[in-house]
């Protein structure tokens, strides 16, 4: 007879190796006993696929059961409701909306939600707090990689690389022309950062050697200690839009920042300014951004976040030569 179950965990995606190790450590800490390294294979046969090996190991323990949605694609809501029912813990991703409906489906057992993300805008925090559920997230785990992607988007966009590559492919490259596909340089420029948190600082740190003359930032309040490294000036959002040659949005999505970059924001920007968003798609009014780019109100934009994700292939933004869009690709590749 199997011993009494002390903990059930539901995972909304296939678990990569590093995630399996972390989950094992968490289970050991929670139950204050080590996992048996090799549970008897006849007790609980291992499911097929290496990503399920930890689930098999934990399921063979007397204290923990792990069920996961065995796919890299988002879990359907109905499956999430079914899987989380009765669970003590939920391990989810930023693409999993954990709202009142999911919390009701989970029931009173749910005590911990852990999200593999820095942002928590997909979690109904007020409702979660009301139920006394603890939340874990992953601050700083992708700070460097996200900052590198932001700089890559900025450089790619301001130097018009997507247009240039397309011209090579379609035969538009004929001979050298002095002003053909000229972009905008960072030297002696003003860079505005919306949100000088960990990622905003990491972006400024990487851009400083390019000869940026002035950094501006905006947010809920001044951050003089963090800003000192870059001699960054705290300004209002309209001032930042009006004075910056390059704008990078790196803030959290909150009720205050939703739709922050809208028609008024883009109208204040310079015609030569480049706009980059690596925060969340809902921070930007995409219809207003399209109009600003299509009319020449601003020079270019680079995005790795949109609403929705993925962006439909017939979306108007994808018709513009001065808008570069990539999937959210700021994760670290596993070492060889």
C-alpha positions as CSV (number, residue, x, y, z in Angstrom):
1,X,0.0,0.0,0.0
2,X,1.4,3.4,-1.0
3,X,2.0,5.8,1.9
4,X,0.0,9.0,2.4
5,X,0.6,11.7,-0.1
6,X,1.9,15.0,1.4
7,X,2.3,17.1,-1.7
8,X,1.0,17.3,-5.2
9,X,2.6,19.6,-7.8
10,X,1.2,20.4,-11.2
11,X,3.6,21.7,-13.9
12,X,2.2,23.5,-17.0
13,X,5.1,22.5,-19.4
14,X,7.6,19.8,-20.2
15,X,10.3,20.2,-17.6
16,X,13.9,20.8,-19.0
17,X,16.8,19.2,-17.2
18,X,17.6,22.2,-15.1
19,X,14.0,22.5,-14.1
20,X,13.9,18.9,-13.0
21,X,16.9,19.4,-10.7
22,X,15.4,22.5,-9.2
23,X,12.1,20.8,-8.6
24,X,13.9,17.9,-6.9
25,X,15.7,20.2,-4.6
26,X,12.5,22.0,-3.8
27,X,10.7,18.7,-3.0
28,X,13.6,17.6,-0.7
29,X,13.5,20.9,1.2
30,X,9.7,20.9,1.5
31,X,9.7,17.4,2.9
32,X,13.0,17.5,4.8
33,X,14.2,14.2,3.4
34,X,16.3,13.3,0.4
35,X,14.9,11.6,-2.7
36,X,15.8,8.0,-3.2
37,X,18.3,8.2,-6.0
38,X,17.0,5.0,-7.6
39,X,13.5,4.1,-6.7
40,X,12.5,0.5,-7.5
41,X,11.6,0.5,-11.2
42,X,8.9,-2.1,-10.7
43,X,7.1,0.2,-8.3
44,X,6.3,3.0,-10.7
45,X,7.5,2.5,-14.3
46,X,9.1,5.6,-15.8
47,X,7.0,7.4,-18.4
48,X,8.5,7.6,-21.9
49,X,10.8,10.6,-22.6
50,X,13.7,12.1,-20.5
51,X,11.6,15.1,-19.5
52,X,9.4,12.9,-17.4
53,X,12.1,11.2,-15.5
54,X,11.9,13.5,-12.5
55,X,8.1,13.1,-12.4
56,X,8.7,9.3,-12.3
57,X,11.2,9.7,-9.4
58,X,9.0,12.0,-7.4
59,X,5.9,9.9,-8.0
60,X,7.8,6.9,-6.5
61,X,8.3,8.8,-3.2
62,X,5.9,8.6,-0.3
63,X,5.4,12.3,-0.1
64,X,5.2,14.0,-3.5
65,X,3.3,13.5,-6.8
66,X,4.2,15.6,-9.9
67,X,2.0,15.8,-12.9
68,X,3.0,17.9,-15.9
69,X,1.6,19.0,-19.2
70,X,4.0,17.1,-21.5
71,X,4.4,19.7,-24.3
72,X,6.3,22.9,-25.1
73,X,3.0,24.4,-26.3
74,X,0.7,26.4,-23.9
75,X,-1.7,24.2,-21.9
76,X,-5.4,24.6,-22.7
77,X,-7.4,26.2,-19.9
78,X,-9.5,23.1,-19.4
79,X,-6.4,20.9,-19.0
80,X,-5.0,23.4,-16.5
81,X,-8.2,23.4,-14.5
82,X,-8.1,19.6,-14.5
83,X,-4.4,19.3,-13.6
84,X,-4.4,21.9,-10.8
85,X,-7.4,20.5,-9.0
86,X,-6.3,19.5,-5.6
87,X,-2.7,20.5,-6.2
88,X,-0.6,21.9,-3.4
89,X,1.8,23.6,-5.8
90,X,1.7,25.0,-9.3
91,X,4.7,25.6,-11.5
92,X,3.7,27.8,-14.5
93,X,5.0,30.1,-17.2
94,X,4.2,33.7,-18.1
95,X,1.9,32.5,-20.9
96,X,-0.4,30.7,-18.3
97,X,-3.1,33.0,-17.0
98,X,-3.7,32.1,-13.4
99,X,-6.9,33.9,-12.6
100,X,-9.9,33.4,-10.2
101,X,-11.2,30.6,-12.4
102,X,-8.0,28.6,-12.1
103,X,-7.7,29.3,-8.4
104,X,-11.2,28.1,-7.8
105,X,-10.4,25.0,-9.8
106,X,-7.3,24.3,-7.7
107,X,-9.2,24.5,-4.4
108,X,-8.0,25.0,-0.9
109,X,-5.0,22.8,-1.1
110,X,-3.1,25.3,-3.3
111,X,-0.4,27.0,-1.2
112,X,2.4,27.9,-3.6
113,X,2.5,29.2,-7.2
114,X,6.0,29.4,-8.8
115,X,6.3,31.1,-12.2
116,X,9.2,30.7,-14.6
117,X,9.3,34.5,-15.3
118,X,10.4,37.8,-14.0
119,X,7.0,39.5,-14.6
120,X,3.9,38.4,-12.7
121,X,1.2,40.2,-14.7
122,X,-0.3,36.8,-15.7
123,X,-1.1,36.1,-12.0
124,X,-4.2,37.5,-10.3
125,X,-2.1,38.7,-7.4
126,X,-4.9,40.3,-5.4
127,X,-6.9,37.1,-5.5
128,X,-3.8,35.0,-4.7
129,X,-3.0,37.1,-1.7
130,X,-6.5,36.9,-0.5
131,X,-6.2,33.1,-0.4
132,X,-2.9,33.2,1.4
133,X,-1.0,31.6,-1.5
134,X,2.7,32.2,-1.7
135,X,4.2,33.3,-5.0
136,X,7.7,32.5,-6.3
137,X,9.3,34.1,-9.4
138,X,12.7,34.3,-11.1
139,X,14.2,37.8,-10.7
140,X,17.5,38.4,-12.3
141,X,17.7,35.1,-14.1
142,X,17.4,36.6,-17.5
143,X,18.7,40.2,-16.8
144,X,21.8,39.9,-18.9
145,X,20.2,38.0,-21.8
146,X,17.3,40.3,-22.0
147,X,19.6,43.4,-21.9
148,X,21.6,41.8,-24.7
149,X,18.5,41.2,-26.8
150,X,17.4,44.8,-26.2
151,X,20.7,46.2,-27.4
152,X,20.6,43.8,-30.4
153,X,17.1,45.1,-31.4
154,X,18.2,48.7,-31.0
155,X,21.3,48.2,-33.1
156,X,19.5,46.1,-35.7
157,X,16.7,48.6,-36.0
158,X,18.7,51.9,-36.0
159,X,21.2,50.5,-38.6
160,X,18.3,49.3,-40.7
161,X,19.7,45.7,-40.9
162,X,16.4,44.0,-41.7
163,X,15.9,46.3,-44.8
164,X,19.5,45.8,-45.8
165,X,19.3,42.0,-45.6
166,X,16.1,42.0,-47.7
167,X,17.7,44.2,-50.4
168,X,20.6,41.6,-50.7
169,X,18.0,38.8,-51.1
170,X,15.8,40.5,-53.6
171,X,18.5,42.0,-55.8
172,X,18.1,45.6,-54.6
173,X,21.8,45.8,-53.8
174,X,23.4,47.1,-56.9
175,X,26.4,49.3,-56.2
176,X,27.6,51.4,-53.3
177,X,25.6,54.6,-52.7
178,X,26.8,57.1,-50.1
179,X,23.4,57.7,-48.4
180,X,21.6,54.4,-49.2
181,X,20.1,52.7,-46.1
182,X,21.9,55.1,-43.7
183,X,20.7,54.7,-40.2
184,X,21.1,56.5,-36.9
185,X,24.2,56.3,-34.6
186,X,24.5,56.1,-30.9
187,X,27.5,58.4,-30.5
188,X,26.6,61.6,-28.8
189,X,22.9,60.5,-28.6
190,X,20.3,60.7,-25.8
191,X,18.9,57.3,-24.7
192,X,15.7,57.2,-22.7
193,X,14.9,54.1,-20.6
194,X,11.4,53.5,-19.3
195,X,12.0,51.6,-16.1
196,X,15.5,51.7,-14.6
197,X,15.2,48.4,-12.8
198,X,17.7,45.5,-13.1
199,X,17.1,45.1,-16.9
200,X,17.0,48.8,-17.5
201,X,20.4,49.3,-15.7
202,X,21.9,46.3,-17.6
203,X,20.8,47.9,-20.9
204,X,22.4,51.3,-20.0
205,X,25.6,49.5,-18.9
206,X,25.9,47.9,-22.3
207,X,25.0,51.1,-24.3
208,X,27.4,53.4,-22.4
209,X,30.5,52.3,-24.3
210,X,28.9,53.2,-27.6
211,X,29.4,56.9,-26.7
212,X,25.9,57.8,-25.5
213,X,26.1,61.4,-24.3
214,X,23.0,61.4,-22.0
215,X,20.8,58.8,-20.3
216,X,17.2,59.7,-19.2
217,X,14.9,57.5,-17.3
218,X,11.3,57.5,-16.0
219,X,9.4,55.3,-13.6
220,X,7.3,55.4,-10.4
221,X,10.0,57.3,-8.5
222,X,13.6,58.5,-8.9
223,X,16.4,55.9,-8.3
224,X,19.4,58.1,-7.6
225,X,21.7,55.3,-6.4
226,X,21.1,53.2,-9.5
227,X,21.2,56.1,-11.8
228,X,24.5,57.4,-10.6
229,X,26.5,54.8,-12.6
230,X,25.2,56.4,-15.8
231,X,24.6,59.9,-14.6
232,X,21.0,59.2,-15.7
233,X,18.4,62.0,-15.2
234,X,15.0,61.3,-13.9
235,X,12.4,63.0,-16.1
236,X,8.6,62.7,-16.8
237,X,7.4,60.3,-19.4
238,X,6.5,63.2,-21.9
239,X,10.0,64.7,-21.4
240,X,11.7,61.4,-22.1
241,X,9.7,60.9,-25.3
242,X,10.5,64.4,-26.5
243,X,14.2,64.5,-25.7
244,X,15.4,60.9,-26.5
245,X,17.0,59.7,-29.7
246,X,16.5,56.1,-28.7
247,X,13.8,54.8,-26.3
248,X,13.9,51.4,-24.6
249,X,10.9,50.3,-22.7
250,X,11.9,47.9,-19.9
251,X,9.2,48.5,-17.3
252,X,6.8,46.0,-15.7
253,X,3.2,45.7,-17.0
254,X,0.9,47.3,-14.4
255,X,-2.4,49.2,-14.6
256,X,-0.3,52.4,-14.7
257,X,1.9,51.3,-17.6
258,X,-0.7,49.5,-19.7
259,X,-1.0,51.5,-22.9
260,X,1.7,54.0,-21.7
261,X,3.2,54.3,-25.2
262,X,0.3,55.6,-27.2
263,X,-0.5,58.2,-29.7
264,X,0.4,61.1,-27.4
265,X,3.7,59.4,-26.5
266,X,4.7,58.9,-30.2
267,X,3.6,62.4,-31.2
268,X,6.1,63.8,-28.7
269,X,9.0,61.7,-30.1
270,X,11.5,63.0,-32.6
271,X,11.0,61.9,-36.3
272,X,14.5,60.4,-36.2
273,X,13.9,58.5,-32.9
274,X,14.0,54.7,-32.6
275,X,11.6,52.9,-30.2
276,X,12.4,49.5,-28.6
277,X,10.1,47.5,-26.4
278,X,11.3,44.4,-24.5
279,X,8.8,44.7,-21.5
280,X,5.3,43.5,-22.4
281,X,3.2,44.0,-25.5
282,X,0.3,45.7,-23.6
283,X,2.6,48.6,-22.6
284,X,2.3,49.7,-26.2
285,X,-0.8,50.7,-28.1
286,X,0.1,48.8,-31.3
287,X,-2.4,50.7,-33.5
288,X,-0.9,53.9,-32.5
289,X,2.6,52.5,-33.0
290,X,1.7,51.4,-36.5
291,X,0.4,54.9,-37.4
292,X,3.5,56.5,-36.0
293,X,5.8,54.2,-38.1
294,X,3.8,54.3,-41.3
295,X,3.4,58.1,-41.3
296,X,7.1,58.7,-40.5
297,X,6.3,60.3,-37.2
298,X,9.1,58.1,-35.7
299,X,12.0,56.5,-37.6
300,X,11.8,52.8,-36.5
301,X,10.8,50.3,-33.9
302,X,12.2,47.0,-32.6
303,X,10.0,44.6,-30.6
304,X,10.3,41.2,-29.0
305,X,6.9,41.5,-27.2
306,X,3.5,42.0,-28.9
307,X,-0.2,41.6,-28.3
308,X,-1.1,38.9,-29.0
309,X,1.9,36.5,-29.0
310,X,2.6,35.2,-31.6
311,X,1.6,38.1,-33.7
312,X,-0.7,37.1,-36.6
313,X,1.2,36.9,-39.9
314,X,-1.3,39.4,-41.5
315,X,-0.8,42.1,-38.8
316,X,-0.1,45.5,-40.2
317,X,3.1,46.0,-38.3
318,X,4.6,43.1,-40.3
319,X,4.1,45.1,-43.5
320,X,6.5,47.9,-42.4
321,X,10.1,48.0,-43.4
322,X,11.0,50.1,-40.4
323,X,9.6,47.7,-37.8
324,X,11.7,44.7,-36.7
325,X,9.9,42.0,-34.6
326,X,11.4,38.9,-33.1
327,X,9.9,36.2,-30.9
328,X,10.7,36.4,-27.2
329,X,14.2,34.8,-27.4
330,X,16.1,36.1,-24.4
331,X,16.7,32.7,-22.8
332,X,20.2,31.2,-22.3
333,X,21.2,28.3,-24.5
334,X,22.4,25.2,-22.6
335,X,26.2,24.8,-22.6
336,X,27.5,22.2,-25.0
